[in-house]
Amino acid sequence: MYPELYLYVERVRARELQAEAARHRRERRPSVTWETRLGWVLVETGLRLVHRRA
């Protein structure tokens, strides 16, 4: 494959991925989901454990 063609294909694919990521961001619910809440609970628990052992 020609190098110019390869670069062109990679740029097109990058644009497709960026568009898909933007679409995914727009479709996400703006409210806080249970995964986010669970993540913060785990972070807080980990910080408490580290603080307790120090």
C-alpha positions in Angstrom: 0.0 0.0 0.0 1.2 3.5 -0.8 2.3 5.5 2.3 0.0 8.4 1.3 -3.0 6.1 1.0 -2.2 4.5 4.4 -2.1 7.9 6.1 -5.3 8.9 4.4 -7.0 5.8 5.6 -5.7 6.3 9.2 -7.0 9.9 9.2 -10.4 8.8 8.0 -10.6 6.1 10.7 -9.5 8.6 13.3 -12.3 11.0 12.3 -14.8 8.1 12.5 -13.6 7.2 16.0 -13.8 10.8 17.1 -17.3 11.2 15.8 -18.4 7.9 17.5 -16.9 9.1 20.8 -18.7 12.5 20.5 -22.0 10.7 19.8 -21.4 8.4 22.8 -20.8 11.5 25.0 -23.9 13.2 23.8 -26.1 10.1 24.5 -24.9 9.6 28.0 -27.3 10.5 30.8 -26.2 13.7 32.6 -27.3 12.4 35.9 -25.0 10.6 38.3 -25.2 6.9 37.7 -24.8 4.1 40.2 -21.5 3.2 38.7 -20.1 6.7 39.4 -21.5 6.6 43.0 -20.0 3.1 43.5 -16.7 4.3 42.2 -16.5 7.2 44.6 -17.5 4.9 47.5 -14.6 2.6 46.6 -12.2 5.5 46.3 -13.2 6.9 49.7 -12.9 3.4 51.3 -9.4 3.0 49.8 -8.4 6.4 51.2 -9.7 5.5 54.6 -7.7 2.2 54.6 -4.5 3.9 53.5 -5.0 6.6 56.2 -5.7 4.0 58.9 -2.5 2.1 58.1 -0.2 5.1 57.9 
